[in-house]
Amino acid sequence: MTNIEGVGDVKVFINYSESAETVAMYNENSKTSTTEETDKSGGVKKVEQKDSQKEVIYQEQNGTKTPIVQKTVEPKIEGAIITAKGASDINVKTAIIQAVEAATGLATHKIQVFQGN
């Protein structure tokens, strides 16, 4: 942000709602079987049985097994507090808010900017 005209030293505090989550890759097997039985009076009984298995897929390197990562879910940003030299100028403050909004997707009411030392 120091590349924004009028902005000096900057300090940023980001508040997250949770930490990052790593999702492992799984090998999934599922089987469904359906059975229909008819009794003497013509009534039909239908039985459905589902069986599923889910196992983590591992890779082995140097004798160590580690799960294969399918994806990492990044934490959700809840808010940002920025202190910056030059932020007492409303145009500089607005530029900082717009930059943080563009970079994080935060709504402007969740971004607070203050004059730094």
Helices and strands as residue ranges (DSSP letters): E 10-16, E 21-24, E 26-38, E 44-56, E 58-61, E 64-67, E 69-73, E 77-84, H 90-104, G 108-110, E 111-115
